[in-house]
Amino acid sequence: MQRKETETEWSWQGADPSVLAEEYERTGVLRLADFLDPAVADDLYDHLRARDDWKRSITSAEGVHDIDRQTMQAFPPETRAQLDEAVYARARYDFQFRYETIRIPDDRAEREAQDDVLSRLALSFSSGPIRDFFRTVTGVKEIDFADAQATAYSPGDFLTGHDDLIAGKNRHAAYVIGLTPTWRPEWGGLLLFHDEHRDVMRAYPPAMNVVTLFRVPQSHSVTEVTRASPYRRYSIAGWLRAEDDAQR
């Protein structure tokens, strides 16, 4: 298999997992193009665009807050402005994010009951050949569960630097499946990977049907989507985890 222009970008179809595992071990990051069947990727993109149950997600000293669209629309303009100011103020010096999300439940029975394309994808990541592929590439045989959420970044949305390491979550790797068919890097929304000095080591613009798989912990962020962007940045993101005995 030949390398593409980007050093860590391959097509999963026909790829040798052992070659991918070597690259992942060396760099901690993989970009795999054409990760899903094109029809599945298109269905996911159309599904995300059609959903109306998105929630604005932000964090504060009290934790994560998911605010549904009806509640957001009911806020007076001055309240929305104050909320935005509080979000940006925290982002200056602390961990913060602002985007819309649809969270896929962790519980298998709940996923099966929902029976939509998002839940089916999350189920497939937690068993069978895709899970086995993740285990091989990451070298972590304990991976037995993938959580997931859909995300949509509009102008003004962002995610500040963090490393995904949370005690008790048993996260071994993270993934982001890009579902954005048209994008220009100057519109923002780039996934950045940082070194210990916060210098940028890698920068990936939104793309369609490309998965980024990376080791946890590892510092990364998403740059703010600019007002010039005519589109939303869609993706499905989550973590590959080892469930403890209490969760089985």
Phi, psi and omega in degrees: 000134183269146175289148173270183184300320178276132190303321187253026182246120177228165167271132180295321183295119180083001181284150176272111183302330180293325176292317177297320180297322178296317180293319179296318179298324183282319188250335183079005181218136172229142171242120182243115179280158178052044187293317179258161170305134183306324180293323178293316179299317179296320178297319178297315179299312179297321180297314181296319180295330184275341184292141178241013182253028177293149177233138175287125183247129177218171176232161178211184178297338181271349180128196183274140179235125174250118186245121183289162185297322180299318178293317179300317182291335180281343178293138172298155180308321182292328178291317177297321179295319179295321178296315178298318180297320178295321179297310182292326179297317178293324182295338182294328189227356187218175176290132180204155172212160173210116175194174174260149184219153164233115184268131177271129183298149177286326185295129183298317181298321178293320178298315180295325180292327180288321173049046171244174187296329178293313181294322178296321178296315180298321177297318182293329179287342184262006179197168171072203191294326180291318176299317179297322177299314179299318179300316182294313184294317182279340184076014181250099183287344182283350180298121178220010183204140175236121170272170188200150169211145170275142178230147177223119179257121175255172177310132182096348181274152186194174175213118183279170188297139179195172183238005175071002183274112178231127182302135176088349181275341178056043180276125178255329180208159176239156177222149173224119177261111179287132179228050183235101188287334183229124182199150171240136184304328182289352174281357180085203180070020181281139172275117182250142171246133187247155170267188184293345178261007183069013171287148182278123178266322181217149178218124183236121177284161176304148182209174182253128175059042175237128177256137171251120181247129183213152185289145172250131004273149176197128185287132180204168180202171173235124182290155182297136173285130186276165178292345179286343185288126177272358184233163172266149179268106182261143173200167169239128186226155178180192183231146175264118193234162169253120180283141175275174187299328182291338183268348185287000000 
